Amino acid sequence: KETAFHICTNEQFFNIGKDSQYWNRYFIIDQNIDFSKFQSDDFVQIGSKETPFTGVFDGNHKTFYNIYFLNEETSYIGLFVKLAFPAQVLNLKLDGIYIHGDDYLGTIAAINQGGLIDGVEVIGNYIKGNKFLGGIVGVHSTGEIINTLVNFTDSSVSLYGDSYIGGVAGHIEDGSVKNVTVRALNISGTGDFIGGISGFLSQSDEISF
């Protein structure tokens, strides 16, 4: 098995995003990490549209706290810009993630194209943008999202935008969603394609709850 990189601090996490040679490697989170001291411009995402993350990111049942992406002119926001096969994001909890951007906004990834998201819990999040907004990913295009909880704890609007807005993904196309729970969802959309799980479902291997 590939040797893992162990992540204990904000800086170690950001170093992954700064160097694309790490975007196919194996990472394990060893401690809970609080990101509250970092502004939006300081936060370094992992991967890009052209070079997605294809490695393994094992949250090891640890929690990331207080993540802020607040730039309404920015698209493709999430911990990962894009996941692609054979990427895996496992056993990670996000407690307090707040996003205000443009298009393709998700807590875990802006786009999942073939990756596995398993055992993720997202609580207390708020997402505001335009199109393709999801509680886990903006667009889920192939791949799997399984054993995952999205818990919107704020009594105000949890997801606010124009079109393609969903509790898990703004748009699901040929991807599977299994054993996923969405709680306390409050969506406000000014356009079309708005749903509790997905705003628009064009194809899917399987949807189950």
QUIUR-V820546 format. One line per field, one symbol per residue. burial: # if it has 24 or more other C-alpha atoms within 12 Angstrom, else .. A space follows every 50 residues. Layout:
# QUIUR-V820546
burial=???
This chain:
# QUIUR-V820546
burial=....#.#..#.######....#########.####....#..#######. .#########.##########...########################## ################################################## ##.....#####################.##########...######## #........
